Amino acid sequence: MTKNNNQPNKSYQYPPKDKEILEQMRHPNYDGGSFALPPNASSLEKAKYEICRNIVRYKREHNLTKEEMAEKIQLSPDETKRILLYRISEFTLDRLVAYTDNLHIPFEIKITNNQNQLNIRNN
């Protein structure tokens, strides 16, 4: 007796369609990775994103765990995770600035009207 290889294997689970994957990734509670800025991001979004990037860089350079970072910035580990995943919509700019102050990360924000250009640099 020969096996019919044209029949789909019932135990094999096909991956969801691309559209479904994109919808999952766009969901506000998606924890699969860091968010990226859209090409049309506002100056505020860019500033918040850059501050998150500085916090992530600090964590990496000081080889800290999420829990150690949470203690340093005086935030819960879950909220700290949201910063480390660039969930900028969940934080105001002043809160993010306060967290960088807790880490003693010097930085400067300069916003110009020339095509919403934003410059953030560490001092």
Backbone as ProteinMPNN parsed JSONL, in Angstrom:
{"seq_chain_A": "MTKNNNQPNKSYQYPPKDKEILEQMRHPNYDGGSFALPPNASSLEKAKYEICRNIVRYKREHNLTKEEMAEKIQLSPDETKRILLYRISEFTLDRLVAYTDNLHIPFEIKITNNQNQLNIRNN", "coords_chain_A": {"N_chain_A": [[0.838, -1.17, 0.0], [0.583, 2.212, -0.835], [1.383, 5.452, 0.316], [-0.556, 8.36, 0.06], [0.762, 11.243, -0.904], [-0.32, 13.641, -1.569], [-2.222, 14.478, 0.146], [-2.853, 16.753, 2.775], [-0.894, 16.923, 5.727], [-2.397, 16.235, 8.708], [-1.469, 16.924, 11.24], [0.261, 18.99, 10.876], [0.57, 22.446, 11.278], [-0.373, 25.158, 9.53], [1.198, 28.314, 8.935], [-0.198, 31.501, 10.046], [-1.872, 33.789, 7.829], [-0.191, 36.496, 6.134], [-1.51, 38.947, 6.503], [-2.933, 38.539, 8.873], [-0.827, 38.23, 10.662], [0.324, 40.784, 10.581], [-1.776, 42.247, 11.707], [-1.738, 41.229, 14.324], [0.759, 42.178, 15.142], [0.312, 44.876, 15.139], [-1.353, 45.249, 17.218], [-2.011, 46.846, 20.341], [-1.142, 45.473, 22.642], [0.838, 43.777, 21.819], [3.619, 41.805, 22.347], [5.819, 40.877, 21.002], [8.173, 42.07, 20.169], [10.254, 44.992, 19.644], [8.782, 48.18, 18.985], [8.74, 50.072, 15.969], [9.38, 53.28, 14.574], [6.999, 54.941, 12.515], [7.348, 56.157, 9.119], [6.22, 58.701, 8.982], [6.353, 59.846, 11.502], [5.7, 62.002, 14.293], [7.346, 64.931, 15.724], [7.236, 64.757, 18.495], [6.824, 61.989, 18.874], [9.236, 61.063, 17.822], [11.069, 62.174, 19.634], [10.354, 60.879, 22.037], [10.882, 58.249, 21.277], [13.671, 58.346, 20.861], [14.531, 58.859, 23.458], [13.742, 56.482, 24.705], [15.471, 54.831, 23.309], [17.932, 55.708, 24.33], [17.654, 54.842, 26.971], [17.505, 52.075, 26.614], [20.055, 51.672, 25.54], [21.627, 52.403, 27.744], [20.923, 50.336, 29.532], [21.98, 48.119, 28.147], [24.751, 48.818, 27.966], [25.464, 48.861, 30.645], [24.981, 46.33, 31.379], [22.541, 45.39, 32.631], [19.733, 43.808, 34.225], [16.216, 43.592, 33.443], [14.808, 43.947, 35.799], [16.7, 45.215, 37.433], [16.976, 47.584, 36.021], [14.389, 48.593, 36.352], [14.378, 49.123, 39.069], [16.334, 51.129, 39.201], [15.169, 53.216, 37.691], [12.932, 53.601, 39.089], [10.418, 52.266, 38.69], [7.853, 49.888, 37.827], [8.683, 46.459, 36.949], [7.138, 45.558, 34.749], [6.251, 47.952, 33.516], [8.721, 49.02, 32.909], [9.59, 47.185, 31.036], [7.913, 47.915, 28.95], [9.004, 50.358, 28.197], [11.507, 49.484, 27.308], [10.74, 48.145, 25.073], [10.023, 50.118, 23.418], [7.43, 51.294, 23.61], [6.109, 53.882, 23.035], [3.704, 55.246, 22.994], [2.551, 54.817, 25.398], [3.679, 56.381, 27.298], [4.319, 59.635, 28.575], [6.2, 62.459, 27.415], [7.412, 63.934, 29.49], [7.462, 62.053, 31.575], [9.229, 60.124, 30.553], [11.552, 61.659, 30.368], [11.991, 62.099, 33.087], [12.663, 59.51, 33.892], [15.1, 59.13, 32.566], [16.534, 61.048, 33.918], [16.686, 59.826, 36.417], [18.527, 57.893, 35.794], [20.684, 59.389, 35.313], [21.412, 60.235, 32.754], [22.71, 62.387, 30.579], [21.28, 64.509, 28.146], [20.215, 66.227, 25.172], [17.549, 67.89, 23.6], [16.568, 69.009, 20.471], [14.35, 70.608, 18.486], [13.381, 71.379, 15.268], [11.632, 73.327, 12.803], [12.026, 72.545, 10.237], [10.922, 70.317, 8.205], [10.009, 68.745, 10.361], [12.33, 68.021, 11.731], [14.398, 66.43, 14.08], [16.748, 66.505, 16.641], [18.536, 64.699, 18.901], [20.895, 64.412, 21.349], [23.457, 62.874, 23.272], [25.081, 64.306, 26.025]], "CA_chain_A": [[0.0, 0.0, 0.0], [1.373, 3.433, -0.906], [0.812, 6.619, 0.995], [-0.9, 9.452, -0.842], [1.461, 12.44, -0.438], [-1.062, 14.825, -1.956], [-3.089, 14.844, 1.253], [-2.132, 17.535, 3.784], [-0.656, 16.29, 7.01], [-3.343, 16.828, 9.65], [-0.775, 17.434, 12.416], [1.003, 20.184, 10.499], [-0.202, 23.678, 11.393], [0.08, 26.164, 8.594], [1.33, 29.643, 9.57], [-1.287, 32.419, 9.683], [-1.614, 34.633, 6.661], [0.564, 37.722, 6.405], [-2.401, 39.988, 6.995], [-3.22, 38.223, 10.269], [0.4, 38.5, 11.419], [0.437, 42.235, 10.699], [-2.778, 42.696, 12.675], [-1.225, 40.875, 15.648], [1.883, 43.051, 15.45], [-0.195, 46.226, 15.342], [-2.17, 45.288, 18.433], [-1.307, 47.582, 21.398], [-0.565, 44.572, 23.645], [1.794, 42.884, 21.176], [4.888, 41.759, 23.063], [6.75, 40.095, 20.215], [9.386, 42.787, 19.844], [10.246, 46.443, 19.765], [8.067, 48.957, 17.989], [9.546, 50.951, 15.134], [8.68, 54.509, 14.211], [6.554, 55.031, 11.124], [8.056, 57.214, 8.388], [5.589, 59.999, 9.194], [6.293, 60.091, 12.952], [5.761, 63.406, 14.716], [8.523, 65.297, 16.517], [7.034, 64.209, 19.833], [7.082, 60.548, 18.815], [10.679, 60.879, 17.615], [11.752, 62.495, 20.887], [10.091, 59.789, 22.972], [11.596, 57.078, 20.767], [15.102, 58.524, 21.12], [14.749, 58.698, 24.899], [13.702, 55.037, 24.947], [16.716, 54.258, 22.782], [18.991, 56.001, 25.301], [17.452, 53.974, 28.133], [17.907, 50.729, 26.178], [21.515, 51.694, 25.42], [22.137, 52.401, 29.12], [20.744, 48.97, 30.051], [22.937, 47.251, 27.472], [26.125, 49.18, 28.318], [25.703, 48.549, 32.056], [24.67, 44.91, 31.538], [21.539, 45.311, 33.682], [18.503, 43.078, 33.954], [15.014, 44.436, 33.418], [14.467, 44.252, 37.191], [17.666, 46.212, 37.901], [16.596, 48.852, 35.386], [13.16, 49.05, 36.991], [14.758, 49.705, 40.361], [17.064, 52.372, 38.97], [14.303, 54.298, 37.218], [11.823, 53.654, 40.048], [9.248, 51.888, 37.921], [7.618, 48.442, 37.917], [9.324, 45.721, 35.843], [6.265, 45.52, 33.572], [6.312, 49.253, 32.828], [10.079, 49.136, 32.381], [9.602, 46.388, 29.806], [7.252, 48.693, 27.918], [9.987, 51.341, 27.716], [12.548, 48.758, 26.588], [10.154, 47.731, 23.799], [9.688, 51.356, 22.692], [5.983, 51.537, 23.601], [6.111, 55.318, 23.297], [2.348, 55.769, 23.171], [2.131, 54.569, 26.772], [4.416, 57.272, 28.192], [4.429, 61.035, 28.183], [7.585, 62.901, 27.284], [7.961, 64.326, 30.789], [7.761, 60.841, 32.344], [10.454, 59.52, 30.013], [12.666, 62.519, 30.78], [12.218, 61.828, 34.506], [13.361, 58.219, 34.015], [16.502, 59.328, 32.183], [17.145, 61.779, 35.035], [17.005, 58.83, 37.442], [19.716, 57.176, 35.334], [21.732, 60.41, 35.134], [21.801, 60.259, 31.344], [22.566, 63.744, 30.033], [20.912, 64.581, 26.738], [19.664, 67.501, 24.723], [16.565, 67.746, 22.53], [16.433, 70.202, 19.641], [13.336, 70.4, 17.471], [13.321, 72.48, 14.309], [10.454, 73.249, 11.941], [12.442, 72.1, 8.924], [10.445, 68.961, 7.952], [9.916, 68.032, 11.633], [13.64, 67.457, 12.041], [14.635, 66.293, 15.516], [18.1, 66.095, 17.008], [18.748, 64.391, 20.327], [22.271, 63.93, 21.507], [23.944, 62.732, 24.641], [26.167, 65.253, 26.332]], "C_chain_A": [[0.887, 1.239, 0.0], [0.624, 4.579, -0.241], [0.571, 7.717, -0.037], [-0.288, 10.739, -0.284], [0.757, 13.726, -0.838], [-2.01, 15.299, -0.863], [-2.295, 15.659, 2.268], [-2.015, 16.751, 5.078], [-1.522, 16.987, 8.05], [-2.641, 17.43, 10.868], [0.015, 18.714, 12.124], [0.091, 21.405, 10.606], [0.412, 24.719, 10.467], [0.182, 27.516, 9.292], [0.171, 30.549, 9.16], [-0.887, 33.275, 8.487], [-0.896, 35.905, 7.08], [-0.306, 38.817, 7.002], [-2.719, 39.777, 8.478], [-2.015, 38.533, 11.157], [0.551, 40.002, 11.626], [-0.566, 42.781, 11.705], [-2.331, 42.387, 14.1], [-0.127, 41.845, 16.065], [1.431, 44.475, 15.723], [-1.012, 46.36, 16.625], [-1.386, 45.958, 19.557], [-0.645, 46.681, 22.45], [0.426, 43.582, 23.058], [3.133, 42.957, 21.894], [5.962, 40.994, 22.297], [8.043, 40.803, 19.873], [9.211, 44.282, 19.98], [9.431, 47.081, 18.657], [9.068, 49.785, 17.196], [8.712, 52.178, 14.793], [8.2, 54.447, 12.772], [7.287, 56.172, 10.431], [7.484, 58.612, 8.645], [5.453, 60.336, 10.685], [6.423, 61.576, 13.26], [7.046, 63.671, 15.493], [8.42, 64.738, 17.92], [7.326, 62.718, 19.861], [8.573, 60.262, 18.645], [11.449, 61.145, 18.897], [11.573, 61.364, 21.897], [10.834, 58.524, 22.562], [13.089, 57.172, 21.077], [15.422, 58.392, 22.608], [14.708, 57.219, 25.262], [14.989, 54.378, 24.459], [17.885, 54.517, 23.742], [18.879, 55.116, 26.539], [17.869, 52.543, 27.792], [19.43, 50.638, 26.077], [22.169, 51.637, 26.807], [22.056, 50.991, 29.71], [21.787, 48.029, 29.461], [24.372, 47.54, 27.918], [26.472, 48.842, 29.768], [25.331, 47.11, 32.404], [23.673, 44.671, 32.677], [20.366, 44.433, 33.255], [17.345, 44.067, 33.916], [14.652, 44.863, 34.841], [15.414, 45.301, 37.773], [17.363, 47.582, 37.298], [15.361, 49.433, 36.058], [13.469, 49.716, 38.329], [15.452, 51.046, 40.178], [16.16, 53.52, 38.532], [13.033, 54.426, 38.054], [10.484, 53.411, 39.355], [9.051, 50.382, 38.078], [8.333, 47.734, 36.762], [8.456, 45.671, 34.588], [6.295, 46.834, 32.798], [7.692, 49.479, 32.223], [10.196, 48.363, 31.075], [8.97, 47.168, 28.661], [8.187, 49.766, 27.353], [11.034, 50.642, 26.854], [12.061, 48.236, 25.238], [9.637, 48.919, 22.992], [8.181, 51.584, 22.575], [5.732, 53.006, 23.94], [4.723, 55.894, 23.518], [1.865, 55.618, 24.616], [2.789, 55.516, 27.777], [4.389, 58.695, 27.663], [5.907, 61.395, 28.113], [8.178, 63.25, 28.642], [8.261, 63.108, 31.669], [9.058, 60.212, 31.862], [11.68, 60.339, 30.388], [13.003, 62.258, 32.252], [12.98, 60.515, 34.694], [14.819, 58.344, 33.595], [17.236, 60.132, 33.248], [17.539, 60.815, 36.154], [18.259, 58.036, 37.081], [20.911, 58.105, 35.15], [22.306, 60.359, 33.717], [21.627, 61.687, 30.841], [22.208, 63.683, 28.549], [20.309, 65.942, 26.446], [18.709, 67.231, 23.578], [16.469, 69.072, 21.786], [15.448, 69.879, 18.523], [13.311, 71.621, 16.56], [12.101, 72.282, 13.427], [10.785, 72.765, 10.535], [12.093, 70.621, 8.754], [10.429, 68.122, 9.237], [11.232, 67.375, 12.035], [13.853, 67.494, 13.547], [16.063, 65.841, 15.73], [18.151, 65.868, 18.496], [20.169, 63.869, 20.425], [22.59, 63.833, 22.991], [25.067, 63.73, 24.853], [27.294, 64.541, 27.04]], "O_chain_A": [[1.85, 1.304, 0.764], [-0.606, 4.641, -0.25], [1.411, 7.962, -0.903], [-0.778, 11.267, 0.714], [1.212, 14.809, -0.47], [-2.543, 16.406, -0.941], [-1.166, 15.291, 2.593], [-2.922, 16.015, 5.466], [-1.397, 18.195, 8.255], [-3.171, 18.361, 11.474], [0.391, 19.435, 13.048], [-1.025, 21.4, 10.086], [1.573, 25.102, 10.617], [-0.646, 27.837, 10.145], [-0.384, 30.399, 8.071], [0.295, 33.448, 8.189], [-0.983, 36.335, 8.23], [0.123, 39.532, 7.908], [-2.767, 40.738, 9.246], [-2.169, 39.036, 12.27], [0.872, 40.445, 12.729], [-0.24, 43.684, 12.476], [-2.528, 43.208, 14.996], [-0.087, 42.284, 17.214], [2.093, 45.205, 16.461], [-1.321, 47.47, 17.056], [-0.2, 45.67, 19.72], [0.324, 47.097, 23.084], [0.819, 42.634, 23.738], [3.714, 44.033, 22.035], [6.921, 40.512, 22.9], [8.946, 40.171, 19.324], [8.154, 44.77, 20.379], [9.395, 46.585, 17.531], [10.125, 50.152, 17.709], [7.485, 52.11, 14.732], [8.916, 53.954, 11.9], [7.798, 57.069, 11.102], [8.207, 59.601, 8.532], [4.523, 61.042, 11.074], [7.149, 62.309, 12.588], [7.751, 62.735, 15.873], [9.419, 64.287, 18.48], [8.001, 62.233, 20.769], [9.106, 59.333, 19.251], [12.387, 60.414, 19.216], [12.535, 60.942, 22.539], [11.357, 57.808, 23.416], [13.7, 56.193, 21.506], [16.475, 57.868, 22.971], [15.54, 56.747, 26.037], [15.528, 53.483, 25.11], [18.729, 53.644, 23.943], [19.892, 54.688, 27.092], [18.517, 51.877, 28.6], [20.022, 49.638, 26.483], [23.143, 50.913, 27.013], [23.015, 50.512, 30.316], [22.403, 47.241, 30.179], [25.127, 46.614, 28.214], [27.629, 48.571, 30.086], [25.36, 46.716, 33.57], [23.919, 43.861, 33.571], [20.05, 44.332, 32.069], [17.483, 45.226, 34.307], [14.239, 46.001, 35.067], [14.982, 46.179, 38.521], [17.477, 48.607, 37.97], [15.297, 50.637, 36.307], [12.888, 50.745, 38.671], [15.186, 51.993, 40.918], [16.355, 54.662, 38.947], [12.168, 55.254, 37.766], [9.561, 54.222, 39.423], [9.994, 49.674, 38.429], [8.564, 48.338, 35.715], [8.98, 45.735, 33.476], [6.357, 46.832, 31.569], [7.814, 50.063, 31.147], [10.823, 48.828, 30.123], [9.439, 47.092, 27.526], [8.157, 50.044, 26.154], [11.407, 51.145, 25.794], [12.867, 47.921, 24.362], [8.909, 48.752, 22.013], [7.71, 52.028, 21.528], [5.206, 53.325, 25.006], [4.582, 56.931, 24.167], [0.872, 56.233, 25.005], [2.491, 55.461, 28.97], [4.432, 58.925, 26.454], [6.753, 60.71, 28.686], [9.325, 62.901, 28.921], [9.225, 63.132, 32.434], [9.895, 59.812, 32.671], [12.733, 59.778, 30.693], [14.178, 62.204, 32.617], [13.847, 60.422, 35.562], [15.69, 57.726, 34.208], [18.43, 59.925, 33.464], [18.596, 60.966, 36.766], [18.97, 57.561, 37.966], [22.019, 57.651, 34.864], [23.518, 60.43, 33.516], [20.496, 62.15, 30.693], [22.776, 62.891, 27.796], [19.947, 66.697, 27.348], [19.011, 66.44, 22.685], [16.308, 70.128, 22.398], [15.686, 68.983, 17.713], [13.231, 72.756, 17.029], [11.592, 71.167, 13.322], [9.878, 72.594, 9.721], [12.89, 69.758, 9.122], [10.786, 66.944, 9.22], [11.236, 66.289, 12.616], [13.523, 68.48, 14.205], [16.534, 64.906, 15.082], [17.835, 66.77, 19.273], [20.58, 62.989, 19.668], [22.081, 64.58, 23.826], [25.892, 63.962, 23.97], [28.299, 65.164, 27.382]]}, "name": "protein", "num_of_chains": 1, "seq": "MTKNNNQPNKSYQYPPKDKEILEQMRHPNYDGGSFALPPNASSLEKAKYEICRNIVRYKREHNLTKEEMAEKIQLSPDETKRILLYRISEFTLDRLVAYTDNLHIPFEIKITNNQNQLNIRNN"}
